[in-house]
């Protein structure tokens, strides 16, 4: 061996170059453990710092949502274009190929269906199962202002504690009931509470008036929920506005899998999120991709 043969003088110690450790690229995460950072880096693209999450966990309380009747047919073709899949463990085990390299955000809360009070959730996934499933993060609903606000907040803090022991981040999803006001003041409250109590990143809704104040006062990344299905140009405009106002990505479901061409739509969304493309050019890409497959 070289070191035993007296060739130590050939070693390079680079004594003139100080060792440096760069800042982590995800907002508010620089002091986290390596495993936690690594999982977050699977979710948020290191080049753009942003993420395109494909949400299709709706069935955990809605049943077979339109567009998700057959996940194997409608969702699997979209997976290559997503950075992250947000789904339930049942769909992950039964449908998603183990060869998939996309990061997994596992729906970890649940309980009531759309027939009951949705805010009455509990933690529905054991932390050990999240480890077994190689989850990059766990998602929990938080109903600030809901009937079961306190329980949902405690659910989140318990999930944060469990995830921290195993290096798995927690995504807090700020659920909004039909009687709650959807404005910047509410979302500043909801997102800041979740961040202060330990959530590593937060999913919330975009609002046209004052969304930049929501992202500005939240110390961890915010991704926007796609929400109800809207025309494709409007969905792309919403994604663009959110990114320009500080969002670190989108978590879209119905605006992708219920689009006229889901495959074209997710690629157009990627152009907005990762390439900073304008909504008009992203929609041009969308129509071009449709025409190529016509």
C-alpha positions in Angstrom: 0.0 0.0 0.0 1.2 3.5 -0.8 1.1 4.8 2.7 3.2 1.9 3.9 5.7 2.2 1.2 7.0 5.6 2.2 5.0 7.7 -0.3 3.2 9.9 2.2 4.8 13.0 0.7 2.4 12.6 -2.2 -0.6 13.4 -0.1 -2.6 16.6 -0.7 -3.8 18.3 2.4 -4.7 21.6 0.7 -3.5 23.6 3.7 -4.0 26.9 1.8 -7.8 26.3 1.3 -10.0 26.6 4.4 -12.8 24.0 4.7 -16.2 25.6 4.2 -19.7 24.5 4.8 -22.3 26.3 2.7 -25.6 27.4 3.9 -28.5 24.9 3.3 -30.7 26.0 0.5 -34.0 25.6 2.3 -35.4 28.5 4.3 -35.2 28.0 8.1 -33.5 24.6 7.8 -29.9 25.3 8.3 -29.7 24.0 11.9 -31.5 20.7 11.2 -29.8 17.3 11.4 -28.3 15.9 8.2 -31.0 13.3 7.7 -33.7 15.9 8.0 -31.9 18.1 5.5 -31.4 15.3 3.1 -35.1 14.4 3.0 -36.0 18.1 2.5 -33.5 18.3 -0.3 -35.4 15.4 -2.0 -38.5 17.5 -1.9 -37.1 21.0 -2.8 -34.9 20.9 -5.9 -31.4 22.1 -4.9 -31.0 24.0 -8.2 -34.2 26.1 -8.0 -34.9 25.7 -4.3 -38.5 24.9 -5.2 -40.8 21.9 -5.5 -43.7 20.6 -7.7 -45.7 18.3 -5.4 -48.4 16.2 -7.0 -51.2 15.7 -4.5 -53.5 12.8 -4.9 -54.3 12.0 -1.3 -57.9 13.2 -1.6 -59.4 9.7 -1.3 -58.5 9.5 2.4 -61.7 11.6 3.2 -63.4 12.0 -0.2 -63.3 8.5 -1.6 -62.7 8.1 -5.4 -62.4 11.7 -6.3 -63.0 12.6 -10.0 -59.7 11.9 -11.8 -58.6 9.5 -9.1 -60.9 6.7 -9.7 -58.0 4.6 -11.1 -54.7 6.0 -9.7 -52.8 3.4 -11.7 -54.2 4.8 -15.0 -54.4 8.6 -14.3 -51.5 9.3 -11.9 -48.6 6.9 -12.8 -47.9 8.7 -16.2 -47.5 12.0 -14.3 -44.9 10.7 -11.7 -41.8 11.4 -13.8 -42.7 15.1 -13.9 -43.3 15.6 -10.2 -40.6 16.3 -7.6 -42.7 14.9 -4.8 -45.8 12.7 -4.5 -48.2 13.5 -1.7 -50.4 10.4 -1.0 -51.6 7.9 1.5 -49.7 4.8 2.5 -52.5 2.6 1.0 -52.0 4.0 -2.4 -48.3 4.0 -2.1 -48.2 0.3 -1.2 -50.8 -0.8 -3.7 -50.1 1.3 -6.8 -46.8 3.2 -6.8 -43.9 1.2 -8.3 -41.1 0.8 -5.8 -38.7 1.8 -8.6 -40.0 5.3 -8.4 -37.4 7.8 -7.3 -39.7 10.7 -6.5 -39.8 11.8 -2.8 -42.8 10.7 -0.8 -44.8 13.0 1.5 -47.1 10.7 3.4 -50.5 11.7 4.6 -50.3 11.0 8.3 -53.6 12.4 9.7 -57.1 11.3 9.1 -60.3 10.1 10.7 -63.6 11.6 9.5 -65.0 11.5 6.0 -66.7 14.3 4.1 -69.9 13.1 5.9 -68.6 14.3 9.3 -66.7 17.2 10.8 -63.4 17.2 9.0 -61.4 19.0 11.7 -61.9 16.0 14.1 -58.7 14.3 12.9 -56.1 12.3 14.7 -52.7 11.0 13.7 -53.4 8.0 11.5 -49.9 6.6 10.7 -47.4 5.2 13.0 -43.9 6.7 12.7 -42.4 3.3 12.2 -44.5 2.8 9.1 -43.3 6.2 7.8 -39.7 4.9 8.2 -40.6 1.6 6.5 -42.1 3.5 3.6 -39.0 5.7 3.2 -41.1 8.9 3.6 -39.3 12.2 3.0 -42.0 14.0 5.0 -45.3 13.4 6.8 -48.3 15.7 6.3 -50.8 16.6 8.9 -53.9 18.8 8.7 -54.1 21.8 11.0 -57.5 23.5 11.5 -56.8 26.9 12.9 -60.2 28.3 13.9 -61.9 24.9 13.4 -64.1 23.1 15.9 -61.1 20.8 16.8 -58.4 23.4 16.4 -56.5 22.4 19.6 -56.6 18.7 18.7 -55.2 19.3 15.2 -52.4 21.5 16.6 -51.5 18.8 19.1 -51.5 16.2 16.3 -49.0 18.3 14.5 -46.7 18.8 17.5 -46.8 15.1 18.2 -45.9 14.3 14.6 -43.1 16.8 14.8 -41.7 15.2 17.9 -41.9 11.7 16.4 -40.5 12.8 13.1 -37.6 14.5 14.8 -36.5 11.3 16.5 -36.2 9.7 13.1 -35.1 12.6 10.9 -38.4 12.9 9.0 -39.8 16.4 8.5 -43.4 17.4 9.1 -45.6 19.3 6.6 -48.4 21.2 8.2 -51.4 21.7 5.9 -53.5 24.7 6.9 -57.0 23.4 6.3 -59.7 26.0 5.8 -63.3 25.2 6.6 -66.2 26.5 4.6 -67.0 29.1 7.2 -63.4 30.4 7.7 -62.2 33.7 6.1 -59.6 33.1 3.4 -57.4 36.2 3.7 -53.8 37.1 4.4 -54.5 37.9 8.0 -55.9 34.4 8.6 -53.0 32.7 6.7 -50.4 34.7 8.5 -51.9 33.4 11.8 -52.2 29.8 10.6 -48.8 29.5 9.0 -46.9 31.3 11.7 -48.5 29.1 14.4 -47.5 26.0 12.5 -43.9 27.2 12.1 -43.6 28.3 15.6 -44.7 24.9 16.9 -42.2 23.1 14.8 -43.5 22.4 11.3 -40.6 22.2 8.8 -42.7 23.5 5.9 -46.2 24.5 5.3 -48.9 24.1 2.7 -51.5 26.9 2.5 -53.7 28.7 0.1 -52.8 31.6 -2.2 -54.6 34.9 -1.7 -54.3 37.7 -4.2 -54.1 40.5 -1.6 -51.1 40.3 0.7 -49.8 36.8 0.0 -46.2 38.2 0.2 -46.8 39.1 3.8 -47.7 35.5 4.5 -44.5 34.1 3.0 -42.4 37.0 4.5 -43.4 36.4 8.1 -43.3 32.6 8.0 -39.7 31.4 8.9 -40.1 28.1 6.9 -41.0 27.4 3.3 -44.5 27.7 2.1 -46.0 25.7 -0.8 -49.4 26.6 -2.1 -52.4 24.3 -2.4 -53.9 24.1 -5.9 -57.4 24.1 -4.4 -60.5 23.8 -6.6 -60.2 23.1 -10.3 -59.9 26.2 -12.3 -59.2 26.9 -16.0 -55.6 26.0 -16.9 -54.4 29.6 -17.6 -55.8 30.7 -14.2 -54.0 27.9 -12.4 -50.8 28.8 -14.1 -51.3 32.4 -13.2 -51.9 31.5 -9.6 -48.8 29.4 -9.4 -46.7 32.2 -11.0 -48.1 34.8 -8.6 -47.4 32.7 -5.6 -43.8 31.9 -6.7 -43.1 35.6 -7.4 -44.5 36.5 -3.9 -42.2 34.1 -2.0 -43.8 30.6 -2.3 -41.3 27.7 -2.5 -43.4 25.6 -4.7 -46.9 24.3 -5.4 -48.8 21.2 -4.2 -51.3 20.7 -7.0 -53.9 18.0 -7.4 -57.1 18.7 -9.2 -55.6 21.4 -11.3 -53.3 18.8 -12.7 -55.1 15.5 -12.8 -58.5 17.1 -13.8 -56.9 19.2 -16.6 -57.7 18.4 -20.2 -54.2 17.0 -20.5 -52.7 16.2 -17.1 -49.3 15.3 -18.5 -49.0 18.7 -20.4 -50.3 20.6 -17.4 -47.8 19.3 -14.9 -45.0 20.1 -17.3 -46.4 23.7 -17.7 -46.5 24.0 -13.9 -42.9 22.8 -13.7 -41.9 25.5 -16.1 -43.5 28.2 -13.9 -42.0 26.8 -10.7 -38.5 25.8 -11.7 -37.8 27.9 -14.8 -39.6 31.1 -13.7 -41.6 31.0 -16.9 -44.5 33.4 -17.3 -48.0 32.1 -17.3 -48.5 33.0 -21.0 -45.4 31.1 -22.1 -46.3 28.2 -19.7 -49.8 28.0 -21.3 -48.2 28.0 -24.8 -46.1 25.1 -23.7 -49.2 23.4 -22.4 -51.0 23.8 -25.8 -47.9 22.8 -27.7 -47.6 19.6 -25.7 -51.3 18.8 -26.3 -50.9 19.3 -30.1 -47.8 17.1 -30.2 -49.8 14.2 -28.8 -53.0 14.9 -30.8 
